[in-house]
Amino acid sequence: MAAFSGAPSTDDSFHTQRKDGSYHDAIIPQWILAEGQRLLTKRHAVIAIVVVFSLLFYIRLAIFPSDIDSASRLSPADWPLKSSADQLQHLLDAVPDVTTTEGLLLPSPPMEEPIDWSKFAYTQYATTPDYLCNSLMLFERLQALGSRAQRVLLYPDIFHHSYPVTYETSDAEAQAQIVLDLLLKAEREYDVTLKPIEVLRKSGIADSTWAESYTKLLAFNQTEYKRVLNLDSDATLLQNMDELFFIPGAPVAMPRAYWLPHLKDKAESKFTSLLMLVEPSEEAFARIEQAITAADGNTYDMEIMNNLFGESSLVIPHRRYGLLTGEFFASEDQHREYLGNDDEAWDANATIAEAKFLHFSNWPLPKPWIKPTQKMVDEVLPICKVENTTETDAQIGSRKRSGRRRRDKAADCEGKRVWEEAHEDFRRRRLEVCGMMPQNLAH
């Protein structure tokens, strides 16, 4: 019996050695031999193909050396390749956007599924004609800035069935018609979903605007959406903010109320409800309803949000998403809370360029759709001092009475300019969108 030489013997056996040193014949089953021969034959064929391919490749390079540059994209820097296997691997590597799996070329993994924008919405609430116009102005900005999320307007159901459809002689009826016209414009021009609601009103609060501010908390009840972004309407949208829908998940996300004095103690800092990113749920809304019922006359929507979510809210950066217009006439030493550090210098132009959401808060000046007296403006806005000019005695007295400090002339001029341009832009767009002129301040 011949010894095993790497191929099966004719009698299908080979010698194996026992532990005691003696030999015996081991019989190989026919099916194993057949399979081994098949694999060996296939292996020889693959090797032969690779060798032929390699020879042809080198012959081509020898005959057409000018083609080396075009072929170099398939080779490493140390061309020629060391082996046929290397050549095959680099050929595979040169094929774009494919993955090799057991000899198969597969397409690259597909891109992520597209965003379902029907699950995200901006919400507004309006309980008066003035705030209804403000909401339309925000919807107009959302459309102009290319926002892809849904738009929802919550408004009193009385708007539908208590107002006439045509103009009459009374001012009240004319105002009612304006309301209906604005609702139709919101739906038809700005693709807004109109939702009549029962206003959440707290008794015992004299100011109706504050008493009805609980209505914004209905955002928690819009459970058909995955996330809702509620914006105060007395504001201007400066840039697209759709990215907020995709920040890390949390029941609520809000900016900090950086302007409040206690913000110096970060542990006691409060959130502002001027912008709220909400994950609607029946459970959260039930908690809010209970809090409204238990609230006293000094508890408003912002206090409720802090009481319920102050320890769990995600923080949205206030520098982009919660800037107040009052920052532009604050005294020189009052910008630290907005900037968040002692090293950065205040720059009015950089601040407005960075901001995405500007909230009109100018106490003691009124909201931008109400025209203040010139005396009020002079007492609040900084004096834009130019070279070789001094304040008059009257200006000095007015500044001291209002508690303002004299500031650097450049800061005064730029801050005042930004403030004035923001208010002028608001009034211009109010006329364009709603056909409403600024109101005179009531005495």
C-alpha positions, 0 to 999 in steps of 0.5 A, spaced: 500 500 500 503 506 497 504 512 503 499 518 502 502 523 497 497 528 497 492 525 493 488 519 494 491 512 492 487 507 487 484 503 493 482 509 496 486 508 503 492 511 506 496 508 512 495 511 519 500 510 525 497 507 531 500 510 538 504 503 539 507 505 532 504 500 528 500 502 521 493 500 519 489 502 513 484 507 513 479 507 508 476 514 505 469 514 504 467 515 496 463 521 497 469 524 501 474 523 495 469 525 490 468 532 494 475 533 495 477 532 488 471 537 486 474 542 490 481 541 488 479 541 481 476 548 482 482 551 486 486 549 480 482 552 475 481 559 479 489 559 480 490 558 473 485 564 471 489 568 476 495 566 473 493 568 466 490 574 468 496 576 471 501 575 465 496 578 460 496 584 465 504 585 465 504 584 458 499 589 456 503 594 461 510 592 457 507 593 450 503 600 452 507 603 458 503 610 456 497 606 460 500 606 466 497 612 469 490 610 467 491 604 470 494 607 477 488 608 480 487 601 481 494 600 484 497 602 490 503 607 490 508 601 490 506 598 483 507 593 481 503 589 486 506 583 489 501 578 488 495 576 483 491 576 490 493 583 491 491 585 484 484 582 485 483 585 491 485 592 489 480 591 483 475 590 488 477 596 492 476 600 485 469 599 484 465 605 488 459 604 493 459 596 493 460 591 499 463 584 498 460 578 501 462 571 499 464 574 492 457 578 491 457 585 490 452 588 493 449 596 493 451 600 499 446 601 505 440 605 503 440 612 506 435 613 512 428 614 511 425 621 510 422 625 515 415 625 517 414 632 517 406 631 519 409 629 526 412 636 528 408 642 528 409 649 530 403 652 535 400 659 536 394 661 540 390 667 539 384 670 543 384 677 541 385 680 534 392 683 535 394 677 537 391 673 532 395 678 527 401 676 531 400 669 529 399 670 522 406 674 522 409 668 525 406 663 520 408 668 514 415 668 517 415 660 517 413 660 510 418 665 508 424 661 511 422 654 508 419 651 515 417 644 513 413 642 520 406 643 520 402 650 523 397 650 528 393 655 530 388 655 537 383 660 537 376 661 541 370 657 538 366 664 539 370 666 533 366 662 528 359 663 530 358 669 534 361 674 528 358 676 522 360 675 515 359 682 512 361 689 514 356 693 518 357 700 521 359 698 528 366 698 529 365 691 533 362 688 527 368 690 523 373 688 527 369 681 527 370 681 520 377 682 520 378 676 525 374 672 520 378 674 514 385 673 518 383 666 519 381 665 512 388 668 510 392 663 515 388 657 512 389 659 505 395 662 504 400 660 510 397 652 510 395 653 517 390 648 521 385 652 524 383 649 531 377 652 535 378 651 542 375 653 549 380 658 552 383 656 558 382 662 563 384 664 570 379 668 574 381 673 579 386 676 574 385 683 572 389 683 565 385 678 560 392 677 556 395 674 562 389 671 565 388 667 558 396 665 557 394 658 560 391 657 553 398 656 550 399 650 555 394 646 550 400 645 546 401 639 551 394 636 548 396 636 541 397 628 541 397 627 534 404 630 533 410 627 536 413 634 538 410 641 538 414 648 538 410 653 541 412 660 540 410 667 543 407 671 538 409 678 540 416 676 537 419 676 530 422 669 527 429 671 524 431 664 522 429 657 521 428 653 527 426 646 525 432 643 527 429 644 534 424 638 533 430 633 533 434 635 539 435 629 544 428 627 547 425 630 553 418 632 555 419 639 555 425 644 553 425 651 554 430 657 554 433 660 561 430 666 563 437 669 563 434 676 565 431 675 571 436 677 577 436 670 581 439 667 574 446 669 578 445 662 582 444 657 576 441 652 581 435 657 582 435 659 575 428 659 571 426 657 565 421 662 560 415 659 556 416 664 551 419 658 547 417 651 549 418 644 545 413 639 548 412 632 547 404 632 547 401 627 552 395 626 556 398 625 562 402 631 562 396 635 560 392 632 566 398 635 570 397 642 567 390 642 568 390 640 575 396 646 576 391 651 573 386 649 577 390 650 584 394 656 581 393 663 585 392 670 582 400 670 582 401 664 578 401 664 570 403 659 565 411 660 566 410 659 574 406 652 572 412 650 567 417 651 572 413 648 578 412 642 573 418 641 569 423 646 572 428 640 574 427 636 568 426 641 562 432 640 557 435 647 556 435 651 549 440 656 548 437 663 550 442 666 545 439 664 539 432 662 541 430 667 547 433 674 546 429 680 548 429 686 545 430 690 552 437 687 551 439 692 546 438 698 551 440 695 557 446 698 561 453 696 560 454 692 566 447 688 564 449 684 558 453 679 562 447 674 564 445 674 556 453 673 554 454 668 560 461 670 561 465 676 563 470 675 558 466 677 552 464 684 549 457 686 548 456 687 540 449 689 538 450 687 531 453 680 532 448 679 537 442 680 532 446 676 527 446 670 531 439 670 534 433 666 531 428 668 535 427 675 538 422 677 543 419 684 544 420 685 551 421 693 553 418 694 559 416 700 561 415 701 553 409 697 550 408 692 545 411 694 538 404 694 535 402 700 540 406 706 539 409 709 545 410 717 546 416 720 544 417 722 551 417 714 553 422 713 548 427 718 550 427 716 557 428 708 556 432 708 549 440 710 550 442 716 548 446 715 542 452 720 543 457 723 538 463 726 538 464 733 541 457 733 543 454 733 551 448 731 554 443 737 555 441 738 563 434 735 561 437 729 558 441 728 564 435 729 568 431 724 564 437 719 564 438 719 572 430 719 573 430 712 569 436 709 573 440 709 566 447 709 566 451 713 560 454 708 556 460 708 550 457 711 544 458 706 539 454 701 543 449 706 544 448 707 537 448 700 534 444 698 540 439 703 539 439 702 531 438 694 532 432 696 536 429 701 532 430 697 526 426 691 529 420 695 531 420 698 524 420 691 521 415 689 525 410 694 524 411 694 516 410 687 516 404 688 521 401 692 515 403 688 510 400 681 513 394 684 517 393 691 514 393 693 521 396 700 523 400 701 530 395 703 535 396 709 539 398 708 547 391 709 551 392 714 557 
